Amino acid sequence: MLHGKKSEERIALEVKEVINPVFGGRDLLRPAPKFKLPREEMPPRNAYQLVHDELMLDGHSRLNLATFVTTWIETEAQQLMSETFDKNMIDKDEYPQTAELEMRCVNIIADLFHAKSDENENACGCSTIGSSEAAMLCGMAMKWNWRKKRAKQGKDTSKPNFVTGSDVQVCWEKFGVYWDIELRHAPMKKENGYRVDMKDLVELCDENTIGVLGILGTTYTGEYQDIEKLDRLMAEYNARTGYDIPIHVDAASGGFIAPFLDPDLAWDFRLEGVKSINVSGHKFGLVAPGVGWALWKDWSCLPEELIFHVNYLGGDMPTFAINFSRPGAQVILQYYNFVRLGFEGYRKIHTANLNVVNHLKRLVEDSELGEMVLDEIKMPLLSFKLKDDKHLGFTVYDISDKLRRYGWQVPAYTLARGCEDVSILRIVAKEGFSYDLASLLVQHVFEVMEELKAEHPNRVKPSTAPKIC
Ligand SMILES: Cc1ncc(COP(=O)(O)O)c(C=O)c1O
């Protein structure tokens, strides 16, 4: 009940706020709250305008060529997403059909990755919030399996290590820190074409190694590591030492590319030593941010102790996840993509992006200043460096910086340990990065280069413009 003069004044004020033009009312005539919760409400249209307008300062996601993560989805996918924003993935008893779609996705991905399939049994895997969570889950399974085996043999279990290349994504560094596991890195080598030598990984293993990492699509260059070779070397090593060290494949990006563009490449559960794989649904699985997948070769690879059973949602709910609540919409969208695109749809989209990247690659190769980092492109990703930035007077960082002016976000960074003196630019071509947009990018790169050359006239020879077709 509202009584008294003060309440009347307040009601009058509120009525006025509804009538006021958005930019004429008091809500937008004062700074937005930054440190304290405001005392009072504001009309939704004002709050919307305030937040919406601040976000105009973000870069445009479609011009974000840094990210591997999806920046364009179909209208129908957007519609499904807004229809399912309220579904919590953990409420499997309440949303049994969402849980069913999750399981179908696990089975479909396991089949794409050649897990042992039994039509009568679900594949071993689960959805996650992204590849980082999937990496933690698969890493934990490796640690638990190793510890159990060591404890049975009466051996020390206090010094687990995990072997990776130095070009590992930061989620594995986190895994090491959070779960108290030493990370051993083999260096990236220039003489090996800016790659980690699989032999060096094997040399870092010992009795305390819980697993070895192969990467299908490194974050640095998009390289597909030679996982078949790693599998062969590890099989020899395990036979020689009597250890049983598993391979985990971080296929965050490549896991949704290789099955469509390189179906004969054996990198997955076809290889005996590969026991688990993580993949990001929100990268080349083409779902908006918020979904990843963890897969195991079969149920024997996942320790039962890591699966928790809860009954407070009704029914017996087995869960293997770090978070409890999690959006269900992205899992639903993953299933939508599988139904909508099928094998051919994924193949067409990735082929189109790869064609765009190959077009850009030819332009880099034809130019006098640029040089590709890898000799082979497997993913729709271009990583290139300047031929001689020591003497040019400008660097890839200057190019990246100047491209921002047009709205393009093209990251420049140093390569991994072993090649950290090399700086490169990376362009990830995702669904929505059309041939037309790529041509505009090329035009802008050229303009930027001309500008930089003019700023450093004594360092570089004048050149002719690349053909933009
Ligand atoms: C090879 C690799 N692993 C893991 C990740 C982390 O994936 P997410 O962003 O899905 O957690 C990335 C992200 O770029 C990656 O490139």
The ligand as a Gaussian input file, in Angstrom:
#p B3LYP/6-31G(d) Opt

LIG

0 1
 C       43.191000     -26.228000     -29.570000
 C       42.235000     -25.602000     -28.602000
 N       41.913000     -26.248000     -27.467000
 C       41.035000     -25.738000     -26.578000
 C       40.449000     -24.517000     -26.786000
 C       39.472000     -23.973000     -25.780000
 O       38.195000     -24.094000     -26.300000
 P       36.895000     -23.404000     -25.675000
 O       36.980000     -21.961000     -26.057000
 O       35.780000     -24.131000     -26.355000
 O       36.918000     -23.616000     -24.203000
 C       40.754000     -23.782000     -27.952000
 C       40.159000     -22.466000     -28.206000
 O       40.471000     -21.766000     -29.114000
 C       41.663000     -24.342000     -28.882000
 O       42.002000     -23.702000     -30.022000

